[in-house]
Amino acid sequence: MYPDNWELTGPVEDGDSEGYVVESPTGMFFSLNRFGGRNDHENILKQACLAMDAEYDEVESEVYAADGAFPEEVGVEMQFYCKSLVITSRLLAMQYQDDVLLVQMQAENRDFDQNELVFAAMLKTVRDGLA
């Protein structure tokens, strides 16, 4: 479930995962990637964080614990500059059966704050689908 004016792209495969991205007209996005046959959700999250660190300068990050998180779910919230804007990116990795799911929610800082409930609703839809 996502807002009507957001666009769904996928499935997109990159060799390690299969994913979908839902993007708003203003560039905010929610992505979901499934890493099949993996049981290392903490490592997947670490790799994603390292990729963000390599892509952007001055990345600040902190552990993020989401409401309604699965028992085997870890998260990080990052902030960095891109084209003179402060960007917030939240990454959550969870073990689901024999797969790892990686969720990324990203937007310009003010947009992220204003759309926190939209991101929360999309994340709830994902979790409800897994329960």
C-alpha positions as CSV (number, residue, x, y, z in Angstrom):
1,M,0.0,0.0,0.0
2,Y,1.4,3.4,-1.0
3,P,0.0,6.8,-2.0
4,D,-1.7,7.0,-5.4
5,N,0.7,9.6,-6.8
6,W,3.8,7.5,-6.0
7,E,5.3,5.3,-8.8
8,L,6.2,1.6,-8.3
9,T,9.3,0.3,-10.1
10,G,10.3,-3.4,-10.1
11,P,11.1,-6.1,-9.7
12,V,14.7,-5.0,-10.1
13,E,17.4,-7.6,-9.7
14,D,21.1,-6.9,-9.0
15,G,22.4,-10.5,-8.7
16,D,22.3,-10.5,-4.9
17,S,18.7,-9.3,-4.4
18,E,15.4,-8.6,-6.0
19,G,13.6,-5.4,-5.1
20,Y,10.9,-2.9,-5.6
21,V,11.0,0.9,-5.2
22,V,8.0,3.2,-4.6
23,E,8.9,6.8,-5.4
24,S,7.0,10.1,-4.8
25,P,6.9,12.9,-7.3
26,T,9.3,14.9,-5.1
27,G,11.9,12.1,-4.9
28,M,11.1,10.5,-1.6
29,F,11.3,6.7,-1.8
30,F,10.6,3.5,-0.1
31,S,12.5,0.4,-1.3
32,L,12.2,-3.3,-0.3
33,N,14.9,-5.8,-1.3
34,R,14.8,-9.5,-0.7
35,F,18.1,-11.4,-0.4
36,G,17.1,-15.0,-1.0
37,G,18.7,-17.8,1.0
38,R,20.5,-15.5,3.4
39,N,20.4,-15.5,7.2
40,D,22.8,-12.6,7.9
41,H,20.5,-9.6,8.3
42,E,23.0,-7.7,10.4
43,N,25.7,-8.2,7.8
44,I,23.3,-7.0,5.0
45,L,22.6,-3.9,7.0
46,K,26.3,-3.3,7.6
47,Q,27.0,-3.7,3.8
48,A,24.2,-1.2,3.0
49,C,25.6,1.3,5.5
50,L,29.2,0.9,4.1
51,A,27.8,1.6,0.6
52,M,26.1,4.8,1.8
53,D,29.3,5.9,3.5
54,A,31.2,5.3,0.2
55,E,28.6,7.2,-1.8
56,Y,28.2,10.3,0.3
57,D,30.5,12.5,2.4
58,E,30.0,13.2,6.1
59,V,27.4,10.5,6.7
60,E,26.1,10.6,10.3
61,S,24.4,7.4,11.5
62,E,22.8,6.1,14.7
63,V,21.0,2.9,15.6
64,Y,17.3,3.0,14.9
65,A,14.7,0.8,16.7
66,A,11.4,0.9,14.8
67,D,8.0,0.6,16.5
68,G,6.5,-2.9,15.8
69,A,9.9,-4.3,14.8
70,F,10.3,-8.0,14.3
71,P,12.5,-9.8,16.9
72,E,15.3,-10.2,14.4
73,E,15.2,-6.7,13.0
74,V,18.0,-4.1,13.1
75,G,18.0,-0.5,11.9
76,V,20.1,2.5,11.2
77,E,19.1,6.1,10.5
78,M,21.5,8.1,8.5
79,Q,21.8,11.8,7.6
80,F,24.1,13.3,4.9
81,Y,24.3,16.1,2.4
82,C,23.4,15.7,-1.3
83,K,23.3,18.7,-3.5
84,S,23.2,21.1,-0.5
85,L,20.2,19.3,1.0
86,V,20.2,17.3,4.2
87,I,18.9,13.8,3.4
88,T,17.5,11.3,5.9
89,S,17.8,7.6,5.1
90,R,16.4,4.9,7.3
91,L,17.6,1.3,6.7
92,L,16.0,-1.7,8.3
93,A,17.1,-5.3,7.9
94,M,15.0,-8.2,9.0
95,Q,15.3,-12.0,8.9
96,Y,12.2,-13.6,7.3
97,Q,12.3,-17.3,7.0
98,D,15.3,-18.1,4.8
99,D,15.6,-14.6,3.4
100,V,16.8,-11.2,4.5
101,L,14.6,-8.2,3.7
102,L,16.2,-4.8,3.5
103,V,13.9,-1.7,3.7
104,Q,15.1,1.8,2.9
105,M,13.1,5.0,3.4
106,Q,14.7,8.1,2.1
107,A,13.8,11.8,1.7
108,E,15.0,15.3,2.1
109,N,15.1,15.9,5.9
110,R,12.0,18.1,6.1
111,D,10.0,15.9,3.7
112,F,11.0,12.8,5.8
113,D,9.7,14.4,8.9
114,Q,6.5,15.5,7.3
115,N,5.9,12.1,5.7
116,E,6.9,9.9,8.7
117,L,3.4,8.5,8.9
118,V,3.4,7.6,5.2
119,F,6.6,5.7,5.6
120,A,5.3,4.0,8.8
121,A,2.1,2.9,7.0
122,M,4.1,1.4,4.1
123,L,6.4,-0.4,6.6
124,K,3.4,-1.7,8.5
125,T,2.0,-3.1,5.2
126,V,5.2,-5.0,4.6
127,R,5.3,-6.3,8.2
128,D,1.6,-7.3,8.1
129,G,2.2,-9.2,4.8
130,L,4.9,-11.2,6.5
131,A,3.0,-12.0,9.7
